[in-house]
Structure formats: structure tokens, C-alpha cells
Amino acid sequence: MNEEITTKELVETNKSLPSKRNFVGVVVSDAMDKTVVVRVDRVKTHEKYQKQYTVSRKYKVHDEKNEYKKGDTVEFIECRPISKDKRWRVVNKNK
């Protein structure tokens, strides 16, 4: 009466696994080898004055084939740490 649970079944039953974050942004620098700097803009609303303003943040993103150039809009996803600053990987190019 021993029931063996495979890893696949365990993963399928555990619905609380954290999902990877993903963002869409514009490449602002492609000077480094296998790395692009991507700027992500967000629109926030001021709590008191209800004025909308833009907040941007830059991420260093891994680009294995050096195929993305300055001005491209890319989608990137969270991954394992690749270097001190890189924890993101390009998924695809948006139009």
C-alpha cells in the first residue's frame, strides 16, 4: 500500500508556486556584450492631487545573441542571477 508521488504530480498539485515577473520596456543601451539596458515606464497617480506622472526604472537584461538594438521594445522575464546586476532575460521583441 505504498503510494509513490512523482515530482510532476507534486508540481501539478502545488498551485502556490511563485510566478516569474515579466515587463515590457524600451532598450536604451546596447553597448555591453550580451547585455541590454531596458527602461520600463509606469504611470502612477498622486495620492492627494490625483495628478498622473511617469516613473521609470532601468534594468540590465541578458541578450544572448546581441540581437536587440537601441530603440527596440522588448519583453523580459525574471530568471536566475546571471551576474551581479543581471537577473532578467529577454523573451521576445514587441512591435
N, C-alpha and C positions, 0 to 999 in steps of 0.2 A: 504494500500500500504506500510505497514511497512515490511522491509526486515530484518530478523534476521540472523546474521552471527555467526556460531558456532566457537568454539575455533579451532576445527580440520580444518575447512575451512580456518581460518585465518593463521594457521601454514603452510598449504599447499600452500597458495598464497604468503607467505613471504619467498622468497628464500634467503634472506640475513642473515639468522641465522648463527651465528658462528659455525664452526665445531670444534669438540674436537680434540686436538692434540694427536697423538699416536707415540710411539717409540718402538724400539726393542733393547734389551740390555742383558748383562750377569750379573747374580746375583753374587755379590762379598761378601755379608754378609747376614746371616740368623739368627744372634744371638738374635735379638729382637723378641718380641711376636707380631704376626700379621703384621710384617713389614719386608721387604727385601730391601737391598740397591742394586740398579742396576746401572751398568756403561754403558753409551752409548758412543760409539766411532764415531767420524765424521772425514772424510778426507777433509782437506782444502788445497788450493793452495796458495802459497805465491804470492803476487801481483807483486813484482818486479822480483824475481828469478825463478818463476814458479815451485818451489820445492813443492812436496806434503808432508804434515805432518799430524799426527793424533792428534786430540783434543778430550779429553774425559771429561765427566761430570757425576757425581753420583746423583741419585735421590732416595729418600725414597718412597717406593711403598707399598701400602696396600695389604696384603696377608691374607685374612680372615681365611683360613683353615690351614695355616702354611705348605702348601704342596710343596713349591718351595725351593730347596736346592742350596748351593753354586755351581756355575758352570753351572746352567741351563740357557738356553736362553729363555727369556720371552718377550711377547709383553704387553705393558701397555698403558693406556689411561688417559687423563685428567679427573678429577672429582671434586666434591665439596671439600672444605678443611675438612680433617678428623682430623688433629691435626696441631700443629704449623708448622711442616715441610712437612707433607704428603698431597699432592694434586693429587696423582696418584693412580690408581687401576690396578691390574694385570688382563689382559683379558684372555690370554692363554699361553701355553708353546709351543715354536717353536722347531723344531728339527734341 
